[in-house]
């Protein structure tokens, strides 16, 4: 803990707090409540994934992405779209190389 003297008042700042990450997890805990697909959360990283075999599967995934954007807008915690990636897997998938 560091203390700073400002006028006649000492301000204390805690470093490496356990409470900060815990409060963040509580804050994002409801993120996956309205999502149909599987989701992985680790710290401030979120992954949503789904096997897409049909147009219906694609629509379900897109609906979940719209729900995530609505959640992030409502909580004023926007996703960093520059870090968002799409991964394609599969032997017969034309998107894979």
N, CA, C and O atoms as CSV, one atom per row, in Angstrom:
chain,resi,resn,atom,element,x,y,z
A,1,UNK,N,N,0.842,-1.165,0.000
A,1,UNK,CA,C,0.000,0.000,0.000
A,1,UNK,C,C,0.890,1.231,0.000
A,1,UNK,O,O,1.837,1.330,0.780
A,2,UNK,N,N,0.572,2.170,-0.887
A,2,UNK,CA,C,1.293,3.431,-0.959
A,2,UNK,C,C,0.432,4.534,-0.374
A,2,UNK,O,O,-0.784,4.552,-0.559
A,3,UNK,N,N,1.072,5.453,0.333
A,3,UNK,CA,C,0.352,6.603,0.883
A,3,UNK,C,C,0.888,7.873,0.251
A,3,UNK,O,O,2.093,8.030,0.056
A,4,UNK,N,N,-0.030,8.780,-0.065
A,4,UNK,CA,C,0.321,10.058,-0.682
A,4,UNK,C,C,-0.229,11.156,0.210
A,4,UNK,O,O,-1.392,11.113,0.609
A,5,UNK,N,N,0.609,12.146,0.525
A,5,UNK,CA,C,0.169,13.271,1.341
A,5,UNK,C,C,-0.307,14.391,0.425
A,5,UNK,O,O,0.461,14.911,-0.384
A,6,UNK,N,N,-1.570,14.755,0.555
A,6,UNK,CA,C,-2.141,15.878,-0.185
A,6,UNK,C,C,-2.712,16.833,0.855
A,6,UNK,O,O,-3.722,16.541,1.496
A,7,UNK,N,N,-2.057,17.970,1.011
A,7,UNK,CA,C,-2.468,18.905,2.061
A,7,UNK,C,C,-2.206,18.268,3.411
A,7,UNK,O,O,-1.072,17.892,3.709
A,8,UNK,N,N,-3.233,18.143,4.226
A,8,UNK,CA,C,-3.129,17.490,5.535
A,8,UNK,C,C,-3.732,16.089,5.523
A,8,UNK,O,O,-3.928,15.496,6.584
A,9,UNK,N,N,-4.029,15.550,4.339
A,9,UNK,CA,C,-4.728,14.268,4.232
A,9,UNK,C,C,-3.833,13.246,3.541
A,9,UNK,O,O,-3.230,13.529,2.506
A,10,UNK,N,N,-3.754,12.045,4.132
A,10,UNK,CA,C,-3.052,10.937,3.510
A,10,UNK,C,C,-4.059,10.093,2.730
A,10,UNK,O,O,-5.094,9.701,3.267
A,11,UNK,N,N,-3.752,9.817,1.465
A,11,UNK,CA,C,-4.563,8.922,0.649
A,11,UNK,C,C,-3.794,7.630,0.475
A,11,UNK,O,O,-2.602,7.646,0.166
A,12,UNK,N,N,-4.467,6.515,0.671
A,12,UNK,CA,C,-3.828,5.208,0.541
A,12,UNK,C,C,-4.366,4.487,-0.685
A,12,UNK,O,O,-5.566,4.509,-0.957
A,13,UNK,N,N,-3.461,3.845,-1.423
A,13,UNK,CA,C,-3.823,3.106,-2.618
A,13,UNK,C,C,-3.314,1.683,-2.465
A,13,UNK,O,O,-2.125,1.468,-2.226
A,14,UNK,N,N,-4.222,0.695,-2.605
A,14,UNK,CA,C,-3.842,-0.708,-2.513
A,14,UNK,C,C,-3.430,-1.212,-3.891
A,14,UNK,O,O,-4.082,-0.902,-4.888
A,15,UNK,N,N,-2.371,-1.973,-3.949
A,15,UNK,CA,C,-1.895,-2.568,-5.191
A,15,UNK,C,C,-2.155,-4.060,-5.153
A,15,UNK,O,O,-2.182,-4.675,-4.087
A,16,UNK,N,N,-2.348,-4.636,-6.333
A,16,UNK,CA,C,-2.576,-6.076,-6.468
A,16,UNK,C,C,-3.758,-6.540,-5.630
A,16,UNK,O,O,-3.671,-7.537,-4.914
A,17,UNK,N,N,-4.842,-5.824,-5.723
A,17,UNK,CA,C,-6.044,-6.152,-4.963
A,17,UNK,C,C,-6.705,-7.405,-5.518
A,17,UNK,O,O,-6.763,-7.595,-6.733
A,18,UNK,N,N,-7.200,-8.254,-4.634
A,18,UNK,CA,C,-7.971,-9.427,-5.022
A,18,UNK,C,C,-9.403,-9.013,-5.345
A,18,UNK,O,O,-10.087,-9.690,-6.113
A,19,UNK,N,N,-9.850,-7.928,-4.775
A,19,UNK,CA,C,-11.225,-7.484,-4.931
A,19,UNK,C,C,-11.523,-7.009,-6.350
A,19,UNK,O,O,-12.631,-7.233,-6.837
A,20,UNK,N,N,-10.588,-6.371,-7.024
A,20,UNK,CA,C,-10.809,-5.862,-8.383
A,20,UNK,C,C,-11.219,-6.946,-9.367
A,20,UNK,O,O,-12.274,-6.820,-9.988
A,21,UNK,N,N,-10.431,-8.013,-9.540
A,21,UNK,CA,C,-10.822,-9.089,-10.453
A,21,UNK,C,C,-12.117,-9.782,-10.032
A,21,UNK,O,O,-12.902,-10.196,-10.885
A,22,UNK,N,N,-12.342,-9.909,-8.746
A,22,UNK,CA,C,-13.569,-10.538,-8.254
A,22,UNK,C,C,-14.788,-9.704,-8.632
A,22,UNK,O,O,-15.795,-10.251,-9.082
A,23,UNK,N,N,-14.708,-8.385,-8.453
A,23,UNK,CA,C,-15.818,-7.512,-8.819
A,23,UNK,C,C,-16.065,-7.546,-10.326
A,23,UNK,O,O,-17.214,-7.468,-10.762
A,24,UNK,N,N,-15.008,-7.660,-11.122
A,24,UNK,CA,C,-15.176,-7.756,-12.566
A,24,UNK,C,C,-15.939,-9.026,-12.925
A,24,UNK,O,O,-16.830,-8.990,-13.774
A,25,UNK,N,N,-15.604,-10.144,-12.292
A,25,UNK,CA,C,-16.310,-11.400,-12.562
A,25,UNK,C,C,-17.779,-11.316,-12.170
A,25,UNK,O,O,-18.640,-11.839,-12.878
A,26,UNK,N,N,-18.069,-10.669,-11.061
A,26,UNK,CA,C,-19.464,-10.470,-10.663
A,26,UNK,C,C,-20.171,-9.589,-11.683
A,26,UNK,O,O,-21.336,-9.819,-12.008
A,27,UNK,N,N,-19.480,-8.600,-12.175
A,27,UNK,CA,C,-20.039,-7.643,-13.138
A,27,UNK,C,C,-20.434,-8.322,-14.443
A,27,UNK,O,O,-21.475,-7.993,-15.011
A,28,UNK,N,N,-19.620,-9.271,-14.934
A,28,UNK,CA,C,-19.911,-9.930,-16.205
A,28,UNK,C,C,-20.574,-11.291,-16.026
A,28,UNK,O,O,-20.735,-12.018,-17.006
A,29,UNK,N,N,-20.959,-11.652,-14.821
A,29,UNK,CA,C,-21.497,-12.972,-14.543
A,29,UNK,C,C,-22.742,-13.292,-15.359
A,29,UNK,O,O,-22.942,-14.449,-15.727
A,30,UNK,N,N,-23.585,-12.305,-15.654
A,30,UNK,CA,C,-24.827,-12.569,-16.381
A,30,UNK,C,C,-24.652,-12.517,-17.894
A,30,UNK,O,O,-25.640,-12.574,-18.626
A,31,UNK,N,N,-23.440,-12.413,-18.369
A,31,UNK,CA,C,-23.171,-12.283,-19.794
A,31,UNK,C,C,-23.737,-13.446,-20.604
A,31,UNK,O,O,-24.248,-13.232,-21.704
A,32,UNK,N,N,-23.657,-14.651,-20.093
A,32,UNK,CA,C,-24.078,-15.825,-20.858
A,32,UNK,C,C,-25.491,-16.317,-20.544
A,32,UNK,O,O,-25.860,-17.408,-20.980
A,33,UNK,N,N,-26.290,-15.550,-19.803
A,33,UNK,CA,C,-27.629,-16.004,-19.443
A,33,UNK,C,C,-28.575,-16.104,-20.635
A,33,UNK,O,O,-29.430,-16.989,-20.660
A,34,UNK,N,N,-28.446,-15.232,-21.608
A,34,UNK,CA,C,-29.378,-15.235,-22.747
A,34,UNK,C,C,-28.750,-15.819,-24.007
A,34,UNK,O,O,-29.309,-15.684,-25.095
A,35,UNK,N,N,-27.602,-16.462,-23.873
A,35,UNK,CA,C,-26.873,-16.986,-25.024
A,35,UNK,C,C,-27.180,-18.467,-25.209
A,35,UNK,O,O,-27.107,-19.244,-24.257
A,36,UNK,N,N,-27.527,-18.861,-26.452
A,36,UNK,CA,C,-27.834,-20.263,-26.747
A,36,UNK,C,C,-26.569,-21.090,-26.973
A,36,UNK,O,O,-26.556,-22.294,-26.714
A,37,UNK,N,N,-25.512,-20.449,-27.455
A,37,UNK,CA,C,-24.272,-21.154,-27.775
A,37,UNK,C,C,-23.388,-21.306,-26.546
A,37,UNK,O,O,-23.657,-20.732,-25.490
A,38,UNK,N,N,-22.346,-22.077,-26.704
A,38,UNK,CA,C,-21.391,-22.263,-25.621
A,38,UNK,C,C,-20.466,-21.059,-25.549
A,38,UNK,O,O,-20.130,-20.451,-26.566
A,39,UNK,N,N,-20.062,-20.726,-24.327
A,39,UNK,CA,C,-19.221,-19.552,-24.118
A,39,UNK,C,C,-18.129,-19.884,-23.113
A,39,UNK,O,O,-18.359,-20.590,-22.131
A,40,UNK,N,N,-16.947,-19.367,-23.374
A,40,UNK,CA,C,-15.827,-19.485,-22.451
A,40,UNK,C,C,-15.435,-18.090,-22.007
A,40,UNK,O,O,-15.289,-17.187,-22.831
A,41,UNK,N,N,-15.261,-17.911,-20.693
A,41,UNK,CA,C,-14.828,-16.625,-20.151
A,41,UNK,C,C,-13.597,-16.861,-19.304
A,41,UNK,O,O,-13.568,-17.761,-18.465
A,42,UNK,N,N,-12.576,-16.045,-19.532
A,42,UNK,CA,C,-11.377,-16.077,-18.708
A,42,UNK,C,C,-10.889,-14.645,-18.565
A,42,UNK,O,O,-10.529,-14.000,-19.550
A,43,UNK,N,N,-10.880,-14.160,-17.353
A,43,UNK,CA,C,-10.505,-12.770,-17.072
A,43,UNK,C,C,-11.359,-11.853,-17.941
A,43,UNK,O,O,-12.584,-11.869,-17.827
A,44,UNK,N,N,-10.739,-11.057,-18.804
A,44,UNK,CA,C,-11.513,-10.154,-19.655
A,44,UNK,C,C,-11.624,-10.677,-21.085
A,44,UNK,O,O,-11.899,-9.913,-22.010
A,45,UNK,N,N,-11.412,-11.978,-21.265
A,45,UNK,CA,C,-11.473,-12.602,-22.586
A,45,UNK,C,C,-12.731,-13.453,-22.679
A,45,UNK,O,O,-13.004,-14.249,-21.781
A,46,UNK,N,N,-13.497,-13.297,-23.745
A,46,UNK,CA,C,-14.738,-14.045,-23.935
A,46,UNK,C,C,-14.712,-14.718,-25.298
A,46,UNK,O,O,-14.385,-14.090,-26.305
A,47,UNK,N,N,-15.060,-16.002,-25.321
A,47,UNK,CA,C,-15.143,-16.735,-26.578
A,47,UNK,C,C,-16.527,-17.367,-26.670
A,47,UNK,O,O,-17.011,-17.965,-25.709
A,48,UNK,N,N,-17.154,-17.231,-27.829
A,48,UNK,CA,C,-18.425,-17.892,-28.094
A,48,UNK,C,C,-18.188,-18.818,-29.278
A,48,UNK,O,O,-17.536,-18.435,-30.250
A,49,UNK,N,N,-18.718,-20.041,-29.200
A,49,UNK,CA,C,-18.464,-20.980,-30.280
A,49,UNK,C,C,-19.674,-21.855,-30.540
A,49,UNK,O,O,-20.501,-22.102,-29.661
A,50,UNK,N,N,-19.747,-22.318,-31.794
A,50,UNK,CA,C,-20.884,-23.130,-32.212
A,50,UNK,C,C,-20.516,-23.872,-33.493
A,50,UNK,O,O,-19.809,-23.331,-34.343
A,51,UNK,N,N,-20.982,-25.082,-33.632
A,51,UNK,CA,C,-20.801,-25.831,-34.871
A,51,UNK,C,C,-21.874,-25.361,-35.845
A,51,UNK,O,O,-23.064,-25.410,-35.536
A,52,UNK,N,N,-21.454,-24.909,-37.011
A,52,UNK,CA,C,-22.390,-24.401,-38.011
A,52,UNK,C,C,-22.454,-25.399,-39.163
A,52,UNK,O,O,-21.514,-25.535,-39.946
A,53,UNK,N,N,-23.597,-26.095,-39.247
A,53,UNK,CA,C,-23.821,-27.051,-40.328
A,53,UNK,C,C,-24.936,-26.611,-41.258
A,53,UNK,O,O,-25.151,-27.222,-42.305
A,54,UNK,N,N,-25.641,-25.564,-40.888
A,54,UNK,CA,C,-26.779,-25.128,-41.688
A,54,UNK,C,C,-26.958,-23.621,-41.542
A,54,UNK,O,O,-26.293,-22.969,-40.737
A,55,UNK,N,N,-27.872,-23.093,-42.342
A,55,UNK,CA,C,-28.199,-21.676,-42.256
A,55,UNK,C,C,-28.809,-21.356,-40.903
A,55,UNK,O,O,-28.564,-20.283,-40.351
A,56,UNK,N,N,-29.603,-22.276,-40.362
A,56,UNK,CA,C,-30.223,-22.090,-39.044
A,56,UNK,C,C,-29.150,-21.943,-37.963
A,56,UNK,O,O,-29.264,-21.082,-37.091
A,57,UNK,N,N,-28.115,-22.772,-38.016
A,57,UNK,CA,C,-27.009,-22.668,-37.053
A,57,UNK,C,C,-26.323,-21.307,-37.158
A,57,UNK,O,O,-25.954,-20.708,-36.148
A,58,UNK,N,N,-26.161,-20.837,-38.368
A,58,UNK,CA,C,-25.538,-19.527,-38.585
A,58,UNK,C,C,-26.411,-18.416,-37.993
A,58,UNK,O,O,-25.899,-17.475,-37.386
A,59,UNK,N,N,-27.726,-18.531,-38.170
A,59,UNK,CA,C,-28.651,-17.536,-37.626
A,59,UNK,C,C,-28.628,-17.528,-36.098
A,59,UNK,O,O,-28.704,-16.464,-35.484
A,60,UNK,N,N,-28.524,-18.701,-35.483
A,60,UNK,CA,C,-28.460,-18.797,-34.017
A,60,UNK,C,C,-27.192,-18.115,-33.509
A,60,UNK,O,O,-27.235,-17.358,-32.539
A,61,UNK,N,N,-26.078,-18.383,-34.160
A,61,UNK,CA,C,-24.813,-17.755,-33.766
A,61,UNK,C,C,-24.883,-16.239,-33.933
A,61,UNK,O,O,-24.437,-15.500,-33.056
A,62,UNK,N,N,-25.438,-15.773,-35.046
A,62,UNK,CA,C,-25.542,-14.339,-35.279
A,62,UNK,C,C,-26.467,-13.674,-34.261
A,62,UNK,O,O,-26.192,-12.563,-33.807
A,63,UNK,N,N,-27.567,-14.350,-33.898
A,63,UNK,CA,C,-28.479,-13.820,-32.880
A,63,UNK,C,C,-27.768,-13.660,-31.548
A,63,UNK,O,O,-27.954,-12.660,-30.855
A,64,UNK,N,N,-26.953,-14.644,-31.190
A,64,UNK,CA,C,-26.189,-14.548,-29.946
A,64,UNK,C,C,-25.185,-13.401,-29.992
A,64,UNK,O,O,-24.973,-12.725,-28.985
A,65,UNK,N,N,-24.575,-13.179,-31.133
A,65,UNK,CA,C,-23.648,-12.053,-31.258
A,65,UNK,C,C,-24.381,-10.724,-31.079
A,65,UNK,O,O,-23.862,-9.807,-30.443
A,66,UNK,N,N,-25.588,-10.622,-31.638
A,66,UNK,CA,C,-26.391,-9.407,-31.447
A,66,UNK,C,C,-26.761,-9.224,-29.971
A,66,UNK,O,O,-26.762,-8.102,-29.465
A,67,UNK,N,N,-27.074,-10.326,-29.285
A,67,UNK,CA,C,-27.396,-10.250,-27.856
A,67,UNK,C,C,-26.188,-9.797,-27.040
A,67,UNK,O,O,-26.330,-9.033,-26.085
A,68,UNK,N,N,-25.008,-10.264,-27.414
A,68,UNK,CA,C,-23.790,-9.837,-26.711
A,68,UNK,C,C,-23.541,-8.347,-26.898
A,68,UNK,O,O,-23.158,-7.655,-25.955
A,69,UNK,N,N,-23.758,-7.856,-28.108
A,69,UNK,CA,C,-23.584,-6.424,-28.360
A,69,UNK,C,C,-24.595,-5.623,-27.549
A,69,UNK,O,O,-24.252,-4.584,-26.985
A,70,UNK,N,N,-25.852,-6.099,-27.485
A,70,UNK,CA,C,-26.878,-5.409,-26.695
A,70,UNK,C,C,-26.498,-5.397,-25.221
A,70,UNK,O,O,-26.674,-4.381,-24.549
A,71,UNK,N,N,-25.979,-6.514,-24.707
A,71,UNK,CA,C,-25.548,-6.583,-23.311
A,71,UNK,C,C,-24.431,-5.584,-23.058
A,71,UNK,O,O,-24.467,-4.841,-22.077
A,72,UNK,N,N,-23.438,-5.564,-23.944
A,72,UNK,CA,C,-22.289,-4.680,-23.733
A,72,UNK,C,C,-22.689,-3.210,-23.822
A,72,UNK,O,O,-22.136,-2.372,-23.109
A,73,UNK,N,N,-23.638,-2.896,-24.684
A,73,UNK,CA,C,-24.122,-1.521,-24.785
A,73,UNK,C,C,-24.897,-1.135,-23.529
A,73,UNK,O,O,-24.730,-0.035,-23.002
A,74,UNK,N,N,-25.740,-2.042,-23.056
A,74,UNK,CA,C,-26.528,-1.777,-21.851
A,74,UNK,C,C,-25.679,-1.553,-20.613
A,74,UNK,O,O,-26.011,-0.722,-19.768
A,75,UNK,N,N,-24.578,-2.297,-20.503
A,75,UNK,CA,C,-23.683,-2.163,-19.353
A,75,UNK,C,C,-22.561,-1.168,-19.604
A,75,UNK,O,O,-21.696,-0.980,-18.748
A,76,UNK,N,N,-22.567,-0.529,-20.769
A,76,UNK,CA,C,-21.544,0.442,-21.157
A,76,UNK,C,C,-20.133,-0.141,-21.053
A,76,UNK,O,O,-19.204,0.501,-20.562
A,77,UNK,N,N,-20.009,-1.375,-21.532
A,77,UNK,CA,C,-18.726,-2.065,-21.533
A,77,UNK,C,C,-18.553,-2.707,-22.907
A,77,UNK,O,O,-18.774,-3.907,-23.074
A,78,UNK,N,N,-18.163,-1.910,-23.872
A,78,UNK,CA,C,-18.131,-2.346,-25.256
A,78,UNK,C,C,-16.993,-3.325,-25.521
A,78,UNK,O,O,-15.932,-3.256,-24.901
A,79,UNK,N,N,-17.241,-4.232,-26.450
A,79,UNK,CA,C,-16.211,-5.170,-26.887
A,79,UNK,C,C,-15.216,-4.443,-27.787
A,79,UNK,O,O,-15.586,-3.528,-28.523
A,80,UNK,N,N,-13.969,-4.853,-27.723
A,80,UNK,CA,C,-12.943,-4.300,-28.596
A,80,UNK,C,C,-13.005,-5.059,-29.919
A,80,UNK,O,O,-12.460,-6.157,-30.032
A,81,UNK,N,N,-13.668,-4.479,-30.918
A,81,UNK,CA,C,-13.871,-5.173,-32.187
A,81,UNK,C,C,-12.563,-5.414,-32.940
A,81,UNK,O,O,-12.500,-6.300,-33.793
A,82,UNK,N,N,-11.530,-4.648,-32.642
A,82,UNK,CA,C,-10.240,-4.881,-33.295
A,82,UNK,C,C,-9.608,-6.193,-32.839
A,82,UNK,O,O,-8.763,-6.751,-33.538
A,83,UNK,N,N,-10.012,-6.687,-31.670
A,83,UNK,CA,C,-9.475,-7.946,-31.159
A,83,UNK,C,C,-10.373,-9.137,-31.484
A,83,UNK,O,O,-9.995,-10.277,-31.213
A,84,UNK,N,N,-11.548,-8.900,-32.058
A,84,UNK,CA,C,-12.483,-9.979,-32.373
A,84,UNK,C,C,-11.999,-10.755,-33.596
A,84,UNK,O,O,-11.591,-10.168,-34.598
A,85,UNK,N,N,-12.049,-12.062,-33.497
A,85,UNK,CA,C,-11.593,-12.937,-34.574
A,85,UNK,C,C,-12.636,-14.018,-34.845
A,85,UNK,O,O,-13.421,-14.378,-33.967
A,86,UNK,N,N,-12.628,-14.524,-36.067
A,86,UNK,CA,C,-13.463,-15.656,-36.454
A,86,UNK,C,C,-12.530,-16.781,-36.844
A,86,UNK,O,O,-11.590,-16.580,-37.613
A,87,UNK,N,N,-12.790,-17.973,-36.312
A,87,UNK,CA,C,-11.972,-19.132,-36.652
A,87,UNK,C,C,-12.863,-20.162,-37.333
A,87,UNK,O,O,-13.947,-20.484,-36.846
A,88,UNK,N,N,-12.395,-20.668,-38.452
A,88,UNK,CA,C,-13.114,-21.694,-39.200
A,88,UNK,C,C,-12.337,-23.004,-39.094
A,88,UNK,O,O,-11.128,-23.040,-39.320
A,89,UNK,N,N,-13.045,-24.075,-38.748
A,89,UNK,CA,C,-12.433,-25.399,-38.669
A,89,UNK,C,C,-13.194,-26.339,-39.583
A,89,UNK,O,O,-14.364,-26.100,-39.882
A,90,UNK,N,N,-12.555,-27.390,-40.027
A,90,UNK,CA,C,-13.246,-28.437,-40.767
A,90,UNK,C,C,-12.510,-28.828,-42.029
A,90,UNK,O,O,-11.779,-28.033,-42.619
A,91,UNK,N,N,-12.718,-30.067,-42.430
A,91,UNK,CA,C,-12.054,-30.586,-43.621
A,91,UNK,C,C,-12.730,-30.093,-44.898
A,91,UNK,O,O,-12.051,-29.835,-45.892
A,92,UNK,N,N,-14.044,-29.959,-44.887
A,92,UNK,CA,C,-14.781,-29.563,-46.085
A,92,UNK,C,C,-15.241,-28.113,-46.002
A,92,UNK,O,O,-16.123,-27.706,-46.758
A,93,UNK,N,N,-14.670,-27.341,-45.115
A,93,UNK,CA,C,-15.072,-25.952,-44.941
A,93,UNK,C,C,-14.288,-25.087,-45.931
A,93,UNK,O,O,-13.058,-25.056,-45.887
A,94,UNK,N,N,-14.995,-24.382,-46.826
A,94,UNK,CA,C,-14.283,-23.554,-47.794
A,94,UNK,C,C,-13.565,-22.354,-47.171
A,94,UNK,O,O,-12.732,-21.729,-47.827
A,95,UNK,N,N,-13.877,-22.024,-45.908
A,95,UNK,CA,C,-13.244,-20.895,-45.243
A,95,UNK,C,C,-11.880,-21.271,-44.655
A,95,UNK,O,O,-11.098,-20.385,-44.308
A,96,UNK,N,N,-11.586,-22.557,-44.538
A,96,UNK,CA,C,-10.306,-22.979,-43.965
A,96,UNK,C,C,-9.273,-23.135,-45.077
A,96,UNK,O,O,-9.612,-23.355,-46.240
A,97,UNK,N,N,-8.037,-23.018,-44.697
A,97,UNK,CA,C,-6.954,-23.209,-45.671
A,97,UNK,C,C,-5.973,-24.220,-45.145
A,97,UNK,O,O,-4.984,-24.526,-45.812
